[in-house]
Amino acid sequence: MDIHILCFSAGGEELARKLQNKLLAFYRVVSLASARKDCEGIARAGLSEWTEAHFRHGNALVFVGSCGIAVRGIAPFVADKAQDPAVLVIDEKGRFVIPLLSGHIGGANALARKIAPLTGGTAVLTTATDVQDLLAIDVLATENGLHISDMALAKAFSSRLLATGKAALYIPPTVKEEIIIEGLPPPELELRYAPIEAIPPNDSRAISCISPFAEKSAILNLIPPCLVLGIGCRKGKSPDELAAFVGENLAALKLSPFAVRQIASVDVKRDEAGLIALAERYRAAFTTFSAEVLRVVPGDFASSAFVERSVGVDNVCERAAVAAGAERLLLGKTVRDGMTLAIGIAKYRITMGEQ
């Protein structure tokens, strides 16, 4: 997280400088500016210009001053809780650290908890689940890199949790070995290894699941990026051809495209434009392995003499998926029009509650 601090008074500058030095132990970049005309030793910036420059880049903005100033500064730019950055306000004495925007997904609440001890102040948290000391489902997702299937369903989950004080989190038993929960769930949350079809129709609890599958739309799904696509292809295959091939196979297995984390192939394909573009579409890493590495990957794989003559190993897609971390294959070698695909699932660890 890149933190940017703006202050407005001599007292605010003093606190901001101290805070800047302390935060450098925790975060990569901290920039400091002042709106005072006679500031010395730090950059000078106007409220609107400074806010606009940093708001749209996913940074954390810290205003050392009044809430009113901060609200006026960010008002023209606030758009979507899933995209807005963390915004905090600290009074110039450091007594109160107030998350003003994006407390959960943007991390403002967590940042407030980090800053408050540094200033000797109190983190003022107003989000309902924090006030009630209940699970914040969007924080669980954000901290563990899980994709939230639907923000409206996330809001409904929190509302139901606040109303009942109880929640259930389902994990499909078919991926129990790969989706690993570390730590103890909070007391209001029951963890169940069962398909969502097992949810009682009259269950009043807040319900969600952690699943790489495209679950039914009425259930909040936190999607772990745990799928590895092993792909081989003839030279010159277009991104559209590859995307259609992959998409059809994901859909056939009812797997969510948001669960794809990596695309793997043999190193002679490291510059293949179609594969590079495909990885960008899925926001996935693109990794290649030498034929020598792929040949010694343990497992029972389909074999092709033609592929071995062409690239030096008898199978690219299945071996590449396993080499990239797949624990097992959900889809073995599938071939179409000069393209091969295997879909594997890797272990994914999710931390919650007490360790």
N, C-alpha and C positions, 0 to 999 in steps of 0.2 A: 504494500500500500504506500503510495506517495502522498505525503501530508503537506498541505500548504497552509500557512498561518498568515492572517491579516489582523493587524492591531490598529488602534485608533487614538491612543493617549500615551503619555509618558509612562504611566503605570502599566499600561498594557504592553508597551514595548519591553519593559523590564521583565515582566512575566513571560512574554513570548520568547525572549532570548534564552531564558533559563529552560523553558520547556523545549525549545529547539535542541539544545545540547543534550537533554535527557532522552528525548525521543530518538535521537540518532542511534542509541543502543538497540532499538527495536525495529526500526523501519529504514528502508533503503534511502529515501530522499526526503528532506524536509526543506522547503523554501520559506523565507520569511520576508514579509513586506509590511509597510506602514502607510496609513492614509494621512499621517501628519505631514504638514508642509516642512517642518524643521527637523524631520527625523535624520539621524546620523548613523552611518555604518550599515544601513540596510536599504533595500530597494523601496522606492516610493511608488504607490499605486492608488488609483481611484477605485472606489467600491465596485461600480458596475463593470469596468474594464477588467479588473482583477478577477471578479467572480466569473464572468463569461470566459475568460482565458482558461480557467481551471475546471469549471463545472462540467464541461462536456467530455472530459477525458477520464472519467471514472476515479478521480482522485478524492481524497478526504480533505474537506475544507474546514478549517478551524478559525472562527472569528473570536478574537479577544476583545469583548465589548458587550454591547447590549443585544438582547434578542431582537429588538425592533430593527436595528441596523442590519443584522443578518437576514431577517425576513425580507426587508426591502431589497437587499442585494440579490437574493436567490429567486425572488418571486417570478421574474420574467422567464426563468429557465427551468423551473420545476415541471416535470412531464410525466414520469412513470416510476413507480416505486421499485420496479425491477431493474431500472437503468440509472436512476438518480444516484449521485455519489453520497457518501456519508457527509453530513454537515453538523458541526458542533459549535456551541457557543460557550465561552468561558468568561466569567466576570474578571476584571483586571486584578482582583485579589486572589483569584484561583479558588474561591470558596465553592463555586458550583460549576459542574461540567455537565452541559445539557445537550443530549443528542436531539437535534432539531429535525433531521430528515434522514431517511433510510437507516433506521435504527437496527433492523435485522439483516436484510440482504446486503446493504452497503457496509455494514459492520460498525455503524456509529455507536451502538450500545457497547459493543466490546471495546471500542477505542476509548469511550468515556470511562469504562472501568479501568483501562490501562492508564489514562491520564490522571484521574482523580488522585491516586496515591502520590503522583509526582508533584502535584500542586498542594497537597495537603487538604484537598477539597472532597466534595461529595458528588458522585455521579447521580444525576437526577433522571431516572428512567420512568417514562410515562406510558410505554407500550403495555397493553393490558396483560399479556401473558407474563411479562416480567414483574408487573405489579402483583399478580396472583401467584408468582413463582411456579408457573407451569411451562411445559415444553413449548418452545417457539419453533414450529415446524420449518419455517423458512431459514432460521439460523442453523438448524440441523442440516438442512440441504446445502446451504452455502458453505458451511465449515467442512463439509465432506465432499464437495464437488458434485453434488447430485443435481440433476436437471429437474426443475419443478414443472410438472406436466401442464398445469393450468393455475394461474395466479388466483382466479376466482375460487377454485376448489381449495386452494391453500387458505384463503380468507374464510371460506365456509368451515374448514377444518378447525381453525382457531376459534371461530364463533361457537361451534359445537363443543369444543374442549372447555371454553370458558363457561358454557351453560351447564355442562354435566360434570366437569372435573375428571373425565375419563377418556382415554383414547386407546386405539388398537392399531398396531403396525403389522401388516401382513408381508411375509416374504414367501414367494412360491417355493415349495419344497424341491422342485426340480433344479433350483440354483442354490440350495442350502449350503453346499460345499464351497461355492465360490463367493457368495455374498456373506461376509464375515462381520459380525457385530462384536466390537470390542468395548468393554466397559459395561456398566449396569444401566439399563433404561431407567428413567425417572419413575417414581412410584405410580404416577397417573397413567403410565403407558404399559400396555400389555403387548409383548412381542410374540407373534404367532408364525410358525412355519406352516402355512396352509394357503391354498389358492383362494383368491378373493371370492370365488363361488361359495366358499364355506362361510362367508359372513352371514349371520342370521338376518333375515329381512327386517326384523323389528329392533335391531341393535341401535341403541340411542347414543353410543359413543362416537367420538370423532374417529373416522376411519381413514387410513391411508395405507399405501404399500410401497415397498422398495423392490423394484422389478425392472429388468431390462426389456420386458415385454411391453407391447402397446396395449395396456390394460383398458378395460371399458371406461368410457369417458366420465362416468359419474363418480369414479374413485380417484382421489388424489394419488398420483404416482410420482415417487421420487426415483428418478432413473439414473442408475450408476453407469458411468462410462467404462464398461468392462468388456466390450466386444472387440475382437481383433479380426480384421479381414485380411486373409492371405489371398493375394491376387497375382495371376500371371496373365499376360496378354500379348497379342501380336503387336508389333511396332505400329504406331500411328493410330491406335484406337482412340476415338474422341472421348472427352469427358462425358458427353451425353450418353454415348453407348454404354460406357462403364457404369454410369450412375443408374441407368435404366436396368441394367443387369443386376447390380447390387440391390437396388430398391425392390425389385420383384422378389428376390430371394429373401430379403429381410421381411417383406410383407407376408410371404408364404409361411414363414416361421413365426409370424406375429411379433417380431422383434422391433423395438423402437429405433429409429435412426439416431436418436439422441444418445443411445447406448454405445455407439461406435467411438472408440478412442484411438485406434491405430490401424493403419493400413501397411501391410508388409509385403515385400516381394524380393526377388533376387537382385543382386547389385548391378547386373547389366541393364536393369530397368530404372536405375536411380535417376536418370534424366528424362524418363518417359513423361511427356507433357500431360497426357491424359490421366495418369496416376497421380501426378502432383496436383493437378486441378481437382481431381476427385477428393483427395485428402483435404484440400482447402474447403470444398463444399461441406464436408462433414466436420470441419474444424478438428481434424484428427492429425496425429503425427504420421509422417511417412517415413518408414524405415526399410532399409534393404540389407540383405545378408549375402555374403559370398557363397558361391556354390560349395566351397569346402565346408563352410559352417553348416549349410543346409543338409549336406550329405550325412553328417553325423548326428542330426537331431533324432533322438530316440522316438520310436513309435512305429506303427504299422500303417504305411501310406500307400495310396494308389501309385502305380509306377508306369512311366511312359518312356520307351526307348527314344522316341522322337524328341521329347523334351530334353532328355539327357544329352543327346547329340547337339542340341541347339544351345543349351545354357550350362551344361556340365553337371546337372543334377536331375534325377528322374521325376521329381515332383516339386513344383514351386509353391503352389497355394497352400497346401496342407502343412508342408514343412515350415514355410515362412510364418504361418499363423502360430504354430507351436514355438518356433524360435523367438517370436515376439512376446511370448508369455502366456499363450492360451493353455489352460489346464486341460481342456478337452474340446473336441470339435462338436459344434451343434449342427454343422453342415459339412459333409465331406466334399471332396472335389466335385465341382459342378462345372460343366463345360457348355459354352455357347459361342459360336461364331468367332473363334479366335480368342476367347476370354475364359479364364478358369477362376473359380472362387471357392474358398473354404471360409467358414465362419467359426471362430473359436471364442471361448469365454475365459477370461482371466480372473484370478482372485481379486476381490475388491473389499477393502477393509473400511468399515464405518465406525467412527468413534462416537460414543454417546455416554452421557452421565458420568458416574464415578469410574475412575480407572483402577 
